[in-house]
């Protein structure tokens, strides 16, 4: 049998194609998407675990066990790459905050707000809620404690109220109510 090294470029391309095919647009009020290349500023908001990193939540029984693929980019880097490809000069900034009002203020100042939230689905464990987790979902000592630093549902509501051009991205492994 051939156990030669993995062709990361070929496998990475396949993974990107599968990921692209798996994206589902649930709603597009007022044609916010695709983002207009002439916008000046885009702010990304959400828990650092989802909005600041290029990964979904953990899927192994250990919440801290995550495989980092060699070809991933953060949401900020990915959005900047796409904007560069279409000739846009828009700025993209990730604002990490635990304060919903601060997030809403950042959203109000931007042309487009992108909120990236998710769940902490873990293989072999039931989720404690079908709602988006918040800081109070897990108790100290439980897997998930300290991972979600902001109430995600309040964040979505406040940002959408502050900016009509709000895009919500869900990184979830199961249903969300």
Secondary structure, DSSP 8 states (H G I E B T S, - for coil): -------HHHHHHHHHHHHHHH------GGG--S--TT-SEEEEES-HHHHSSSS----SSSTT-----TT---HHHHHHHHHHHTT---EEEEE--S-HHHHHHHHHHSSEEEEEEE----TTS--S-SS---TTSS-TTSTTTTT--S-HHHHHHHHHHH-SSEEEEEE-SS---
